[in-house]
Amino acid sequence: MSKDPTVPVGPVEDLRLSISRHPGTTLFSVISHTFGGDARGMPPPWRRAVRDAAPPAAAATLRSLLTAGYPWAPDSLALSSAMGTGAATSVDDELDRIDPDTLLADLRQRFGDTVPAEWRQVADRPQQFLDSYRALTRAVWDAFAPLWREADALLGREVERVGVASVTGALGTVVNDLGAPVRYADGLLHLPHPFPRHATGPGRRRFVLVPLVSGFGACTYSAEDPDLLWVGYPLPGLGRLAHRSTGPHAPPAQDRLDLVLGPVRAALLRHARRRPSVSEAAGRAHVTVSTATYHCDRLARSGLLRRLRHGREVRLCLTDDGAALLDLLA
């Protein structure tokens, strides 16, 4: 195991890549962004609806885990235990798989004999925690399921897009344009966080892409299985869904610039007309500063954006090519 945030996946032409329309991964992302410390671009009306639906006591229990500073959860709690099977599973299927013994085994494998204080309440009373967790998860899913169903057409288009890329040799481009801080280069997948239990053994592992219907900056992944790596990323076209379902405070409906650049980069490029700081641009695009920095780097390398120092701040501005692209497509 390694603390390096890179995982070997092999040459791009040999990627064993597939895509999963997995509801449990989106649901856990929704829960994390609602009760954790980072909304990751989840539209505020969605967060309010989820908070209103959740049992208060269950939400308080979960919040103590999500704000503990450990960006990790066992697959059973992340509702992704069936990710590697390829089987179509429902949220209820995932919840039914969770049992106290499996949860305790996951905690021992991750932390050894020294369980952090934030997870100790789970280790001491696993059944009580799971009862509370199931109640919270089912209540949140009841509130969020209509949005998941609305996203069905967008999910279908994303499956087609990845399928076309797989037969045209464009998978490397797809992986590097997920809208998440994940990058592929020279047979390695660069992930945003170093973890002590990333599996780095030789061999070609399955690589699963999981579009998330949870936020414009959503990103989650699992790299602990030596045979499987999966990455969750924002579903392209999410702005259109948010606009339909949340009214005038949602991001604008997707236009041609969104389709060419993706919603995050399109939003950053539009806002660059005002010469914002990176943090201001991140707020406008509904993403974290680190995610905005990553996408601004890509836009700058493409010749569409440049950085100017303004006093103690670095501000973003359009190049001539960036302005021309906006005039043509936006």
Kinemage of the C-alpha trace (Angstrom):
@kinemage 1
@onewidth
@group {chain A} dominant
@subgroup {mainchain}
@vectorlist {calphas} color= white
{ca met a 1} P 0.000 0.000 0.000
{ca ser a 2} L 1.110 3.584 -0.645
{ca lys a 3} L 0.367 7.109 0.508
{ca asp a 4} L 0.905 8.396 -3.051
{ca pro a 5} L -2.411 9.617 -4.537
{ca thr a 6} L -1.746 7.782 -7.819
{ca val a 7} L -3.056 4.368 -8.822
{ca pro a 8} L -1.724 2.321 -11.766
{ca val a 9} L -4.402 1.464 -14.342
{ca gly a 10} L -2.288 0.702 -17.401
{ca pro a 11} L -2.160 2.148 -20.931
{ca val a 12} L -5.266 3.968 -22.084
{ca glu a 13} L -5.840 1.497 -24.913
{ca asp a 14} L -6.003 -1.325 -22.355
{ca leu a 15} L -8.347 0.358 -19.863
{ca arg a 16} L -11.013 -2.086 -18.736
{ca leu a 17} L -13.476 0.750 -18.400
{ca ser a 18} L -17.228 0.612 -17.875
{ca ile a 19} L -19.927 2.977 -16.588
{ca ser a 20} L -22.440 2.372 -13.806
{ca arg a 21} L -25.824 4.008 -13.182
{ca his a 22} L -25.533 3.260 -9.484
{ca pro a 23} L -28.126 5.066 -7.308
{ca gly a 24} L -26.470 4.216 -3.987
{ca thr a 25} L -23.308 6.154 -4.841
{ca thr a 26} L -25.301 9.278 -5.677
{ca leu a 27} L -27.359 8.859 -2.498
{ca phe a 28} L -24.296 8.645 -0.262
{ca ser a 29} L -22.855 11.673 -2.046
{ca val a 30} L -26.103 13.568 -1.376
{ca ile a 31} L -25.942 12.625 2.314
{ca ser a 32} L -22.278 13.655 2.546
{ca his a 33} L -22.822 17.030 0.876
{ca thr a 34} L -25.928 17.767 2.934
{ca phe a 35} L -24.646 16.910 6.413
{ca gly a 36} L -20.888 17.218 5.895
{ca gly a 37} L -18.883 20.398 5.763
{ca asp a 38} L -18.651 20.821 1.973
{ca ala a 39} L -21.728 21.134 -0.248
{ca arg a 40} L -19.644 20.410 -3.385
{ca gly a 41} L -21.947 22.474 -5.559
{ca met a 42} L -25.158 20.799 -4.453
{ca pro a 43} L -27.974 23.294 -5.199
{ca pro a 44} L -29.229 24.838 -1.921
{ca pro a 45} L -32.893 23.888 -2.563
{ca trp a 46} L -31.839 20.245 -2.868
{ca arg a 47} L -29.943 20.447 0.415
{ca arg a 48} L -32.903 22.050 2.154
{ca ala a 49} L -35.266 19.357 0.888
{ca val a 50} L -32.949 16.601 2.133
{ca arg a 51} L -32.443 18.247 5.534
{ca asp a 52} L -36.174 18.682 5.949
{ca ala a 53} L -36.764 14.987 5.151
{ca ala a 54} L -34.106 13.549 7.468
{ca pro a 55} L -34.861 12.374 11.025
{ca pro a 56} L -33.077 14.916 13.258
{ca ala a 57} L -31.498 12.362 15.600
{ca ala a 58} L -30.160 10.265 12.721
{ca ala a 59} L -28.738 13.331 10.997
{ca ala a 60} L -26.882 14.351 14.161
{ca thr a 61} L -25.310 10.898 14.450
{ca leu a 62} L -24.124 10.949 10.858
{ca arg a 63} L -22.873 14.527 11.004
{ca ser a 64} L -20.323 13.628 13.655
{ca leu a 65} L -18.764 11.138 11.226
{ca leu a 66} L -18.830 13.295 8.102
{ca thr a 67} L -17.172 16.264 9.803
{ca ala a 68} L -14.462 14.183 11.460
{ca gly a 69} L -11.786 14.927 8.869
{ca tyr a 70} L -11.695 11.362 7.522
{ca pro a 71} L -12.802 11.454 3.833
{ca trp a 72} L -13.497 7.724 3.950
{ca ala a 73} L -16.406 5.372 4.552
{ca pro a 74} L -16.643 1.594 4.211
{ca asp a 75} L -18.318 0.420 1.004
{ca ser a 76} L -21.305 -0.825 2.979
{ca leu a 77} L -22.068 2.655 4.349
{ca ala a 78} L -21.185 4.288 1.017
{ca leu a 79} L -23.845 2.044 -0.579
{ca ser a 80} L -21.329 0.790 -3.139
{ca ser a 81} L -20.692 -2.775 -1.980
{ca ala a 82} L -22.087 -4.195 -5.242
{ca met a 83} L -20.077 -1.885 -7.496
{ca gly a 84} L -17.704 -4.584 -8.635
{ca thr a 85} L -20.380 -7.165 -9.421
{ca gly a 86} L -21.951 -5.342 -12.349
{ca ala a 87} L -25.377 -6.225 -10.980
{ca ala a 88} L -28.202 -3.677 -10.965
{ca thr a 89} L -28.943 -2.967 -7.314
{ca ser a 90} L -31.444 -0.730 -5.570
{ca val a 91} L -30.905 1.394 -2.489
{ca asp a 92} L -32.911 -1.122 -0.452
{ca asp a 93} L -30.636 -3.924 -1.714
{ca glu a 94} L -27.580 -2.018 -0.525
{ca leu a 95} L -29.107 -1.238 2.868
{ca asp a 96} L -30.115 -4.860 3.372
{ca arg a 97} L -26.487 -5.934 2.829
{ca ile a 98} L -25.192 -3.936 5.806
{ca asp a 99} L -24.718 -5.907 9.013
{ca pro a 100} L -22.793 -5.141 12.225
{ca asp a 101} L -20.113 -7.808 11.702
{ca thr a 102} L -19.219 -6.564 8.219
{ca leu a 103} L -19.118 -2.971 9.417
{ca leu a 104} L -16.815 -3.832 12.327
{ca ala a 105} L -14.545 -5.823 10.008
{ca asp a 106} L -14.287 -2.824 7.685
{ca leu a 107} L -13.342 -0.557 10.583
{ca arg a 108} L -10.680 -2.987 11.816
{ca gln a 109} L -9.207 -3.270 8.332
{ca arg a 110} L -9.069 0.505 7.931
{ca phe a 111} L -7.963 1.585 11.415
{ca gly a 112} L -6.506 -1.530 13.048
{ca asp a 113} L -6.765 -1.532 16.845
{ca thr a 114} L -6.859 2.268 17.102
{ca val a 115} L -10.304 3.404 16.029
{ca pro a 116} L -10.580 7.235 15.972
{ca ala a 117} L -12.922 8.827 18.476
{ca glu a 118} L -15.339 9.841 15.712
{ca trp a 119} L -15.790 6.194 14.677
{ca arg a 120} L -15.720 4.759 18.194
{ca gln a 121} L -19.439 5.287 18.716
{ca val a 122} L -20.004 3.130 15.639
{ca ala a 123} L -17.610 0.425 16.819
{ca asp a 124} L -19.145 0.369 20.325
{ca arg a 125} L -22.793 0.214 19.187
{ca pro a 126} L -22.846 -0.947 15.565
{ca gln a 127} L -26.456 -2.150 15.531
{ca gln a 128} L -27.756 1.076 17.057
{ca phe a 129} L -25.776 3.101 14.545
{ca leu a 130} L -27.013 1.009 11.603
{ca asp a 131} L -30.642 1.364 12.679
{ca ser a 132} L -30.189 5.128 12.741
{ca tyr a 133} L -28.276 5.125 9.457
{ca arg a 134} L -30.936 3.083 7.656
{ca ala a 135} L -33.687 5.411 8.889
{ca leu a 136} L -31.755 8.442 7.658
{ca thr a 137} L -30.846 6.906 4.317
{ca arg a 138} L -34.370 5.741 3.495
{ca ala a 139} L -35.841 9.131 4.417
{ca val a 140} L -33.289 10.959 2.257
{ca trp a 141} L -33.898 8.599 -0.661
{ca asp a 142} L -37.651 9.146 -0.468
{ca ala a 143} L -36.987 12.874 -0.851
{ca phe a 144} L -34.298 12.589 -3.541
{ca ala a 145} L -35.602 9.714 -5.689
{ca pro a 146} L -37.769 12.001 -7.896
{ca leu a 147} L -34.625 13.924 -8.915
{ca trp a 148} L -32.828 10.659 -9.650
{ca arg a 149} L -35.689 9.614 -11.928
{ca glu a 150} L -35.596 13.012 -13.681
{ca ala a 151} L -31.917 12.410 -14.416
{ca asp a 152} L -32.608 9.154 -16.278
{ca ala a 153} L -32.282 10.663 -19.765
{ca leu a 154} L -29.037 12.476 -18.839
{ca leu a 155} L -27.621 9.250 -17.414
{ca gly a 156} L -28.528 7.451 -20.621
{ca arg a 157} L -26.709 10.049 -22.710
{ca glu a 158} L -23.633 9.754 -20.499
{ca val a 159} L -23.569 5.981 -20.966
{ca glu a 160} L -23.676 6.556 -24.737
{ca arg a 161} L -20.901 9.173 -24.565
{ca val a 162} L -18.543 6.890 -22.666
{ca gly a 163} L -19.439 4.000 -24.964
{ca val a 164} L -18.542 6.035 -28.050
{ca ala a 165} L -15.250 7.089 -26.445
{ca ser a 166} L -14.379 3.464 -25.715
{ca val a 167} L -14.604 2.487 -29.402
{ca thr a 168} L -12.954 5.622 -30.787
{ca gly a 169} L -9.855 5.639 -28.596
{ca ala a 170} L -10.880 8.751 -26.650
{ca leu a 171} L -11.073 7.271 -23.142
{ca gly a 172} L -8.086 9.267 -21.933
{ca thr a 173} L -9.870 12.493 -22.848
{ca val a 174} L -13.063 11.323 -21.145
{ca val a 175} L -11.249 10.524 -17.902
{ca asn a 176} L -9.431 13.881 -17.900
{ca asp a 177} L -12.654 15.810 -18.522
{ca leu a 178} L -14.883 14.293 -15.842
{ca gly a 179} L -15.442 17.599 -14.047
{ca ala a 180} L -13.700 16.151 -10.978
{ca pro a 181} L -10.092 16.562 -9.749
{ca val a 182} L -9.029 13.231 -11.270
{ca arg a 183} L -6.380 12.998 -14.004
{ca tyr a 184} L -4.991 10.171 -16.167
{ca ala a 185} L -1.412 10.263 -17.495
{ca asp a 186} L 1.157 7.655 -18.457
{ca gly a 187} L -0.791 4.697 -17.115
{ca leu a 188} L -1.492 6.331 -13.741
{ca leu a 189} L -4.710 7.746 -12.340
{ca his a 190} L -4.029 10.790 -10.146
{ca leu a 191} L -6.562 11.082 -7.312
{ca pro a 192} L -7.174 14.154 -5.132
{ca his a 193} L -6.345 12.634 -1.724
{ca pro a 194} L -3.491 10.377 -0.569
{ca phe a 195} L -4.691 7.348 1.365
{ca pro a 196} L -2.655 4.742 3.205
{ca arg a 197} L -4.675 1.880 1.738
{ca his a 198} L -4.660 2.598 -2.000
{ca ala a 199} L -3.984 -0.715 -3.713
{ca thr a 200} L -0.978 -0.327 -6.017
{ca gly a 201} L -0.236 -3.913 -7.050
{ca pro a 202} L 0.469 -4.913 -10.657
{ca gly a 203} L -2.183 -6.040 -13.098
{ca arg a 204} L -5.098 -4.500 -14.939
{ca arg a 205} L -7.984 -3.665 -12.649
{ca arg a 206} L -11.508 -2.883 -13.720
{ca phe a 207} L -12.150 0.837 -13.901
{ca val a 208} L -15.761 1.974 -13.388
{ca leu a 209} L -17.053 5.499 -13.978
{ca val a 210} L -20.073 6.494 -11.854
{ca pro a 211} L -21.922 9.714 -12.795
{ca leu a 212} L -23.282 11.443 -9.690
{ca val a 213} L -26.577 13.346 -9.548
{ca ser a 214} L -25.597 15.231 -6.411
{ca gly a 215} L -23.577 18.382 -7.073
{ca phe a 216} L -21.502 20.314 -9.584
{ca gly a 217} L -18.306 19.561 -7.661
{ca ala a 218} L -19.140 16.021 -6.530
{ca cys a 219} L -16.268 13.551 -6.479
{ca thr a 220} L -15.912 10.208 -4.741
{ca tyr a 221} L -13.896 7.091 -5.420
{ca ser a 222} L -12.630 3.803 -4.060
{ca ala a 223} L -9.124 2.539 -4.784
{ca glu a 224} L -8.642 -0.086 -2.069
{ca asp a 225} L -9.629 -3.164 -4.096
{ca pro a 226} L -6.682 -4.499 -6.169
{ca asp a 227} L -9.150 -5.702 -8.824
{ca leu a 228} L -11.453 -2.676 -8.961
{ca leu a 229} L -11.204 1.099 -9.094
{ca trp a 230} L -14.272 3.320 -9.377
{ca val a 231} L -14.616 7.089 -9.631
{ca gly a 232} L -17.775 9.144 -9.120
{ca tyr a 233} L -18.000 12.486 -10.924
{ca pro a 234} L -20.644 15.175 -11.669
{ca leu a 235} L -23.189 14.063 -14.250
{ca pro a 236} L -22.818 16.218 -17.406
{ca gly a 237} L -25.921 18.327 -17.938
{ca leu a 238} L -26.690 18.571 -14.233
{ca gly a 239} L -27.252 22.319 -14.624
{ca arg a 240} L -30.278 21.637 -16.794
{ca leu a 241} L -31.772 19.323 -14.190
{ca ala a 242} L -31.095 21.806 -11.383
{ca his a 243} L -32.688 24.626 -13.362
{ca arg a 244} L -35.862 22.618 -13.983
{ca ser a 245} L -36.207 21.398 -10.415
{ca thr a 246} L -35.152 24.378 -8.296
{ca gly a 247} L -36.295 27.477 -10.158
{ca pro a 248} L -34.545 30.805 -10.726
{ca his a 249} L -31.694 30.305 -8.237
{ca ala a 250} L -30.357 27.236 -10.065
{ca pro a 251} L -27.455 27.416 -12.533
{ca pro a 252} L -28.494 28.343 -16.077
{ca ala a 253} L -29.738 25.632 -18.388
{ca gln a 254} L -27.008 24.013 -20.447
{ca asp a 255} L -26.147 25.745 -23.740
{ca arg a 256} L -23.627 25.006 -26.475
{ca leu a 257} L -20.694 26.197 -24.354
{ca asp a 258} L -21.714 23.708 -21.625
{ca leu a 259} L -21.828 20.926 -24.191
{ca val a 260} L -18.358 21.744 -25.539
{ca leu a 261} L -16.508 22.481 -22.276
{ca gly a 262} L -18.686 20.888 -19.602
{ca pro a 263} L -20.758 22.890 -17.097
{ca val a 264} L -17.945 23.733 -14.653
{ca arg a 265} L -15.465 25.056 -17.220
{ca ala a 266} L -18.236 26.867 -19.083
{ca ala a 267} L -19.281 28.656 -15.869
{ca leu a 268} L -15.668 29.603 -15.074
{ca leu a 269} L -15.108 30.953 -18.575
{ca arg a 270} L -18.334 32.992 -18.525
{ca his a 271} L -17.479 34.538 -15.149
{ca ala a 272} L -13.928 35.389 -16.299
{ca arg a 273} L -15.391 38.379 -18.157
{ca arg a 274} L -15.574 40.043 -14.714
{ca arg a 275} L -11.939 39.251 -13.833
{ca pro a 276} L -12.789 37.356 -10.635
{ca ser a 277} L -10.452 35.794 -8.119
{ca val a 278} L -10.320 32.000 -8.150
{ca ser a 279} L -12.438 31.829 -4.995
{ca glu a 280} L -15.062 34.138 -6.531
{ca ala a 281} L -15.118 32.037 -9.692
{ca ala a 282} L -15.437 28.851 -7.621
{ca gly a 283} L -18.487 30.264 -5.861
{ca arg a 284} L -20.053 31.219 -9.175
{ca ala a 285} L -19.471 27.725 -10.574
{ca his a 286} L -20.708 26.030 -7.365
{ca val a 287} L -17.430 24.120 -6.847
{ca thr a 288} L -14.617 24.134 -4.299
{ca val a 289} L -11.561 26.354 -4.797
{ca ser a 290} L -9.357 23.315 -5.453
{ca thr a 291} L -11.746 22.074 -8.155
{ca ala a 292} L -11.901 25.553 -9.731
{ca thr a 293} L -8.091 25.771 -9.700
{ca tyr a 294} L -7.839 22.434 -11.522
{ca his a 295} L -10.294 23.496 -14.238
{ca cys a 296} L -8.707 26.949 -14.583
{ca asp a 297} L -5.361 25.227 -15.150
{ca arg a 298} L -6.918 23.251 -18.009
{ca leu a 299} L -8.528 26.359 -19.510
{ca ala a 300} L -5.231 28.243 -19.276
{ca arg a 301} L -3.345 25.391 -20.957
{ca ser a 302} L -5.947 25.519 -23.743
{ca gly a 303} L -5.272 29.222 -24.302
{ca leu a 304} L -8.764 30.329 -23.241
{ca leu a 305} L -7.914 31.864 -19.868
{ca arg a 306} L -4.982 33.629 -18.241
{ca arg a 307} L -4.105 34.758 -14.733
{ca leu a 308} L -3.256 38.344 -13.805
{ca arg a 309} L -1.851 39.518 -10.477
{ca his a 310} L -4.001 42.264 -8.977
{ca gly a 311} L -2.410 43.506 -5.756
{ca arg a 312} L -2.238 40.505 -3.463
{ca glu a 313} L -4.760 38.533 -5.503
{ca val a 314} L -4.543 36.525 -8.692
{ca arg a 315} L -7.458 37.252 -10.989
{ca leu a 316} L -8.742 35.392 -14.015
{ca cys a 317} L -9.343 36.985 -17.382
{ca leu a 318} L -10.234 35.841 -20.870
{ca thr a 319} L -7.734 35.561 -23.684
{ca asp a 320} L -8.772 36.681 -27.160
{ca asp a 321} L -9.495 33.043 -27.995
{ca gly a 322} L -11.595 32.649 -24.852
{ca ala a 323} L -13.625 35.750 -25.650
{ca ala a 324} L -14.144 34.561 -29.230
{ca leu a 325} L -15.348 31.159 -28.000
{ca leu a 326} L -17.810 32.826 -25.644
{ca asp a 327} L -19.110 35.066 -28.439
{ca leu a 328} L -19.532 32.054 -30.700
{ca leu a 329} L -21.174 29.577 -28.299
{ca ala a 330} L -22.573 31.322 -25.214
